[in-house]
Amino acid sequence: MINNEDFLDETGDNHFSSNAQNPLRQDAFDLSDDEKIEQIKKDVENILQTLGMDLTDDSIKGTPNRVAKMFVKEIFGGLNPSKKPKASTFDNNYKYGEMLVEKNITLYSTCEHHLLPIIGRAHVAYISSGRVIGLSKMNRIVEYYAKRPQVQERLTMQIVQELQKALGTEDVACVIDAKHLCVNSRGIKDIESSTVTSEFGGKFKDPQTRREFLDYIKLETQF
């Protein structure tokens, strides 16, 4: 019989997700960012000391503070709803009725199972039903949902759902192709593999529309 700790390890190694939303406690934002940084700093100090590192060494004595600030202000900053980008939309006055594709959006996230980087590209598209969104806002939405402990499947869904809500249409799609360092640098140590996820809403469920989108993201952009 598999014990609970082994089950949790297997769940993480197989990159399963138990929730379509990021698992946050109700008290997640009771502490200020500065209070979180101070607490995490102490925790990182404890980890390094437990590993036998000499925290009086000039090279690493500032590491706990750097890591704590990085967690709160940078790589996990998307957990804080106050940092959610304002997804301003506009009337589609020029009556553009075809697909709009924003491809090769650089993506940096963190695997929630091992806290190792996920590095890749997101490709996002929508078909306007009367509203359009600024191109940079699509990048910012990807960045916001990426900057948290994640699984790639959930991230893909969250990007689509946020754009559907902002644009008032189901006709949104997203494909992410990314490398997971929890696979590439540990465990199986497969440095060649990448993970591809997709979410297709509305008209993108039609095979012809889906194929058009996938053909666009294959295009090589050179200037």
C-alpha positions in Angstrom: 0.0 0.0 0.0 1.3 3.4 -1.0 1.6 5.8 2.0 0.6 9.5 1.8 4.1 10.9 1.4 4.8 8.5 -1.5 1.5 9.4 -3.0 2.3 13.2 -2.8 5.7 12.6 -4.4 4.2 10.6 -7.2 1.5 13.3 -7.8 4.2 15.9 -8.1 6.5 13.8 -10.3 3.7 13.2 -12.7 2.6 16.8 -12.7 -0.9 16.3 -11.7 -3.1 19.2 -10.6 -5.9 18.9 -8.2 -7.5 22.2 -8.9 -8.3 24.5 -11.9 -7.5 27.5 -9.6 -4.3 28.1 -7.7 -4.7 26.6 -4.3 -4.6 29.7 -2.0 -5.7 29.8 1.6 -8.2 32.4 2.7 -5.6 34.2 4.8 -3.1 34.4 1.9 -2.9 38.2 2.0 -3.2 38.9 5.7 0.5 39.6 5.8 2.0 42.6 3.9 4.7 42.0 1.2 7.3 43.2 3.7 6.1 40.9 6.4 6.2 37.9 3.9 9.7 38.8 2.9 10.9 38.8 6.5 9.3 35.5 7.2 10.6 33.8 4.0 14.1 35.3 4.6 14.2 33.4 7.9 13.0 30.2 6.3 15.7 30.4 3.5 18.3 31.0 6.2 17.1 27.9 8.0 17.3 25.8 4.7 20.8 27.0 3.9 22.0 26.4 7.5 20.5 22.9 7.5 22.4 22.2 4.3 25.6 23.2 6.1 26.2 26.5 4.3 28.2 29.2 6.1 26.0 32.3 6.0 28.8 34.6 7.2 30.5 34.1 3.7 30.2 37.3 1.6 28.9 35.3 -1.4 25.8 34.0 0.3 25.0 36.1 3.4 22.6 38.2 1.4 21.0 35.2 -0.4 18.1 34.7 2.1 17.0 38.3 1.6 17.5 38.2 -2.2 15.4 35.0 -2.5 12.7 36.3 -0.3 12.3 39.5 -2.3 12.4 37.5 -5.6 9.6 35.2 -4.4 7.3 37.9 -3.2 8.0 40.7 -5.7 8.9 38.8 -8.8 8.4 35.1 -9.6 5.3 34.7 -7.4 4.0 38.2 -7.7 1.1 37.0 -9.8 -0.5 35.5 -6.7 -1.4 39.0 -5.5 -4.7 40.1 -7.2 -3.7 43.7 -6.7 -1.1 43.1 -9.4 -3.6 41.9 -11.9 -3.2 43.9 -15.2 -6.2 46.1 -16.2 -7.5 44.4 -19.4 -8.8 47.5 -21.2 -10.8 46.8 -24.3 -12.0 49.0 -27.1 -14.8 48.9 -29.7 -13.8 47.2 -32.9 -14.5 50.3 -35.0 -12.5 49.1 -37.9 -14.7 45.9 -38.1 -11.8 43.6 -38.2 -13.5 40.2 -38.3 -10.6 37.7 -38.7 -8.4 36.0 -36.2 -5.8 38.0 -34.3 -2.8 36.0 -33.1 -0.1 37.1 -30.7 2.6 34.4 -31.0 5.9 33.7 -29.3 5.1 35.4 -26.0 8.0 34.7 -23.7 6.9 32.8 -20.7 8.6 32.3 -17.4 6.8 30.4 -14.7 7.5 28.0 -11.8 6.5 24.4 -11.4 4.5 24.2 -8.2 5.7 20.6 -7.5 9.4 21.3 -7.3 9.6 25.1 -7.5 11.8 24.9 -10.6 11.5 27.1 -13.7 9.1 26.6 -16.6 10.5 28.4 -19.6 8.7 28.6 -23.0 6.4 30.5 -25.3 2.7 31.2 -25.3 0.6 31.7 -28.5 -2.7 33.4 -28.0 -5.5 34.2 -30.4 -9.1 35.6 -30.4 -11.8 36.5 -32.8 -13.5 39.7 -31.9 -17.2 39.8 -31.2 -17.2 43.6 -31.0 -14.3 44.3 -28.6 -10.6 44.3 -29.1 -7.7 44.4 -26.6 -4.3 46.0 -26.7 -1.6 43.7 -27.8 0.6 44.4 -24.8 -2.3 43.5 -22.5 -2.2 39.9 -23.9 1.4 39.7 -22.9 0.7 41.1 -19.5 -2.1 38.6 -18.9 0.2 35.7 -19.7 2.9 37.2 -17.4 0.4 37.7 -14.5 -0.8 34.1 -14.5 2.7 32.7 -15.1 4.2 34.5 -12.1 3.0 32.0 -9.5 3.5 28.3 -8.6 1.8 26.7 -11.6 1.0 23.7 -13.6 1.0 24.3 -17.4 -2.5 23.0 -18.0 -4.0 25.4 -15.4 -1.9 28.3 -16.8 -3.2 27.7 -20.3 -6.8 27.6 -19.1 -6.5 30.7 -17.0 -5.1 32.8 -19.9 -8.0 31.8 -22.1 -10.6 32.3 -19.4 -9.3 35.8 -18.5 -9.3 36.9 -22.2 -12.8 35.5 -22.7 -14.0 37.5 -19.7 -12.3 40.7 -20.9 -13.4 40.4 -24.5 -16.9 39.1 -23.9 -16.4 36.2 -26.3 -15.8 32.5 -26.1 -13.6 32.7 -29.2 -10.2 32.6 -27.6 -7.3 30.0 -27.9 -4.0 29.5 -26.3 -1.1 27.1 -27.0 1.9 26.9 -24.7 5.2 25.0 -25.5 7.6 25.0 -22.6 10.5 23.2 -20.9 10.1 22.1 -17.3 13.4 22.1 -15.4 11.9 19.7 -12.9 12.0 17.2 -15.9 15.1 18.6 -17.7 17.4 19.0 -14.7 16.3 16.4 -12.2 14.4 13.1 -12.1 14.5 11.7 -15.6 16.9 14.5 -16.7 15.5 14.7 -20.2 17.0 17.9 -21.6 15.3 17.6 -25.0 11.6 17.2 -24.1 9.1 20.0 -23.9 5.5 20.1 -22.9 2.7 21.4 -25.1 -0.8 22.4 -23.8 -3.7 23.9 -25.5 -7.1 25.4 -24.7 -9.6 26.2 -27.5 -12.9 28.1 -26.9 -15.9 28.9 -29.1 -15.1 29.0 -32.8 -11.6 27.6 -32.2 -13.2 24.2 -31.5 -14.0 24.0 -35.2 -11.2 22.0 -36.8 -10.7 24.4 -39.7 -10.4 27.5 -37.4 -8.1 25.6 -35.1 -5.9 24.5 -38.0 -5.7 28.1 -39.2 -4.5 29.2 -35.8 -1.9 26.4 -35.6 -0.6 27.3 -39.0 -0.2 30.9 -38.0 2.0 30.0 -35.0 4.3 27.9 -37.2 5.2 31.0 -39.3 8.8 32.1 -38.9 8.9 35.8 -38.1 12.1 37.4 -39.4 12.8 41.1 -39.8 
